[in-house]
Amino acid sequence: MAAAPEAGEPGKGKPFKLLGILDVENIPCARDSTLYGSLGSVVAGLGHFLLTSRIRRSCDVGIGGFILVTLGCWFHCRYNYAKLRIQERRAREGIKNKILYESTHLDPERKQTNSGSSSN
């Protein structure tokens, strides 16, 4: 029988943690990196086994493939995530400045329109 959800959290149970430390649901990029890493592990291990028929070495190659693919996907995703956060912050600051300086003597758009009309 499934456990009933708590009163404060409708439909949410205990968060899934990989190895007890990595909260896959709440950490950005953790889920995708883990899934791609496991796929890389299967491909590397199975490919090495089909080529060499050495079981122990193929397991080692599979573990190495998991580590390499997981870390590669993790760093790539976190880099893109950080770039997106910087762009969002710049856009938020720009909107805030637009609202703050609109219709004042500090408004850059007002300076452009005034200088253009005074030269005619």
C-alpha positions as a Markdown table, in Angstrom:
| # | Residue | x | y | z |
|---|---|---|---|---|
| 1 | Met | 0.0 | 0.0 | 0.0 |
| 2 | Ala | 1.3 | 3.5 | -0.9 |
| 3 | Ala | 1.9 | 6.0 | 1.9 |
| 4 | Ala | -0.5 | 8.9 | 2.0 |
| 5 | Pro | 0.9 | 12.3 | 1.2 |
| 6 | Glu | 1.3 | 14.7 | 4.0 |
| 7 | Ala | -1.2 | 17.5 | 4.6 |
| 8 | Gly | 1.2 | 20.3 | 3.6 |
| 9 | Glu | 2.3 | 18.6 | 0.4 |
| 10 | Pro | -0.4 | 17.4 | -1.9 |
| 11 | Gly | 0.8 | 14.6 | -4.2 |
| 12 | Lys | 4.5 | 14.9 | -3.1 |
| 13 | Gly | 6.3 | 12.3 | -1.2 |
| 14 | Lys | 9.8 | 12.0 | 0.0 |
| 15 | Pro | 12.3 | 13.4 | -2.5 |
| 16 | Phe | 14.5 | 10.9 | -4.4 |
| 17 | Lys | 18.1 | 11.1 | -3.5 |
| 18 | Leu | 20.8 | 9.3 | -5.4 |
| 19 | Leu | 23.3 | 7.6 | -3.1 |
| 20 | Gly | 21.6 | 9.5 | -0.3 |
| 21 | Ile | 23.3 | 12.8 | -1.1 |
| 22 | Leu | 22.3 | 14.0 | -4.6 |
| 23 | Asp | 18.7 | 15.3 | -4.6 |
| 24 | Val | 17.9 | 14.6 | -8.2 |
| 25 | Glu | 14.5 | 16.4 | -8.2 |
| 26 | Asn | 15.6 | 19.7 | -6.9 |
| 27 | Ile | 19.2 | 20.2 | -8.2 |
| 28 | Pro | 19.3 | 21.6 | -11.7 |
| 29 | Cys | 21.0 | 19.3 | -14.2 |
| 30 | Ala | 21.3 | 16.3 | -11.8 |
| 31 | Arg | 18.6 | 14.3 | -13.4 |
| 32 | Asp | 19.8 | 14.7 | -17.0 |
| 33 | Ser | 23.4 | 14.2 | -16.1 |
| 34 | Thr | 22.6 | 10.9 | -14.3 |
| 35 | Leu | 20.5 | 9.6 | -17.1 |
| 36 | Tyr | 23.0 | 10.4 | -19.8 |
| 37 | Gly | 25.8 | 8.9 | -17.6 |
| 38 | Ser | 23.9 | 5.7 | -17.2 |
| 39 | Leu | 23.3 | 5.5 | -20.9 |
| 40 | Gly | 27.0 | 6.2 | -21.6 |
| 41 | Ser | 27.9 | 3.5 | -19.1 |
| 42 | Val | 25.8 | 0.9 | -20.9 |
| 43 | Val | 27.1 | 1.9 | -24.3 |
| 44 | Ala | 30.7 | 1.9 | -23.3 |
| 45 | Gly | 30.6 | -1.3 | -21.3 |
| 46 | Leu | 28.6 | -3.2 | -23.8 |
| 47 | Gly | 30.6 | -1.9 | -26.7 |
| 48 | His | 33.9 | -2.9 | -25.0 |
| 49 | Phe | 32.5 | -6.3 | -24.2 |
| 50 | Leu | 31.4 | -6.9 | -27.8 |
| 51 | Leu | 34.8 | -6.0 | -29.0 |
| 52 | Thr | 37.0 | -7.8 | -26.5 |
| 53 | Ser | 34.7 | -10.4 | -24.6 |
| 54 | Arg | 36.5 | -9.5 | -21.3 |
| 55 | Ile | 33.9 | -9.1 | -18.6 |
| 56 | Arg | 35.8 | -7.5 | -15.8 |
| 57 | Arg | 37.5 | -4.9 | -18.1 |
| 58 | Ser | 34.1 | -4.2 | -19.7 |
| 59 | Cys | 32.6 | -3.4 | -16.3 |
| 60 | Asp | 35.6 | -1.1 | -15.6 |
| 61 | Val | 35.1 | 0.7 | -18.9 |
| 62 | Gly | 31.4 | 1.0 | -18.2 |
| 63 | Ile | 32.1 | 2.6 | -14.8 |
| 64 | Gly | 34.6 | 4.9 | -16.4 |
| 65 | Gly | 32.1 | 5.8 | -19.1 |
| 66 | Phe | 29.5 | 6.6 | -16.5 |
| 67 | Ile | 31.9 | 9.0 | -14.7 |
| 68 | Leu | 33.1 | 10.7 | -17.8 |
| 69 | Val | 29.7 | 11.2 | -19.4 |
| 70 | Thr | 28.0 | 12.3 | -16.2 |
| 71 | Leu | 30.7 | 14.9 | -15.4 |
| 72 | Gly | 30.8 | 16.1 | -19.0 |
| 73 | Cys | 27.0 | 16.5 | -19.1 |
| 74 | Trp | 27.0 | 18.1 | -15.6 |
| 75 | Phe | 29.6 | 20.8 | -16.4 |
| 76 | His | 28.0 | 21.5 | -19.8 |
| 77 | Cys | 24.5 | 21.9 | -18.3 |
| 78 | Arg | 25.7 | 24.0 | -15.3 |
| 79 | Tyr | 27.6 | 26.3 | -17.6 |
| 80 | Asn | 24.5 | 26.9 | -19.7 |
| 81 | Tyr | 22.4 | 27.3 | -16.6 |
| 82 | Ala | 24.8 | 29.9 | -15.2 |
| 83 | Lys | 24.7 | 31.8 | -18.6 |
| 84 | Leu | 20.9 | 31.8 | -18.5 |
| 85 | Arg | 20.9 | 33.1 | -14.9 |
| 86 | Ile | 23.2 | 36.0 | -15.9 |
| 87 | Gln | 21.0 | 36.9 | -18.9 |
| 88 | Glu | 17.9 | 36.8 | -16.7 |
| 89 | Arg | 19.6 | 39.0 | -14.1 |
| 90 | Arg | 20.6 | 41.5 | -16.8 |
| 91 | Ala | 17.1 | 41.6 | -18.2 |
| 92 | Arg | 15.6 | 42.1 | -14.7 |
| 93 | Glu | 17.9 | 45.0 | -14.1 |
| 94 | Gly | 17.2 | 46.5 | -17.4 |
| 95 | Ile | 13.4 | 46.3 | -16.8 |
| 96 | Lys | 13.9 | 47.8 | -13.4 |
| 97 | Asn | 15.9 | 50.7 | -14.7 |
| 98 | Lys | 13.4 | 51.2 | -17.5 |
| 99 | Ile | 10.6 | 51.5 | -15.0 |
| 100 | Leu | 12.7 | 53.7 | -12.7 |
| 101 | Tyr | 14.0 | 56.1 | -15.2 |
| 102 | Glu | 11.0 | 56.4 | -17.5 |
| 103 | Ser | 9.9 | 60.0 | -18.1 |
| 104 | Thr | 12.8 | 61.5 | -16.2 |
| 105 | His | 15.7 | 63.6 | -17.3 |
| 106 | Leu | 17.9 | 60.4 | -16.9 |
| 107 | Asp | 15.8 | 58.4 | -19.5 |
| 108 | Pro | 18.2 | 57.5 | -22.4 |
| 109 | Glu | 15.3 | 57.3 | -24.9 |
| 110 | Arg | 14.2 | 60.8 | -24.0 |
| 111 | Lys | 17.7 | 62.1 | -24.6 |
| 112 | Gln | 17.8 | 60.5 | -28.0 |
| 113 | Thr | 14.4 | 62.0 | -29.1 |
| 114 | Asn | 15.2 | 65.5 | -27.7 |
| 115 | Ser | 18.6 | 65.6 | -29.5 |
| 116 | Gly | 17.1 | 64.5 | -32.7 |
| 117 | Ser | 14.3 | 67.1 | -32.7 |
| 118 | Ser | 16.6 | 70.0 | -31.7 |
| 119 | Ser | 18.9 | 69.4 | -34.7 |
| 120 | Asn | 16.0 | 69.9 | -37.2 |
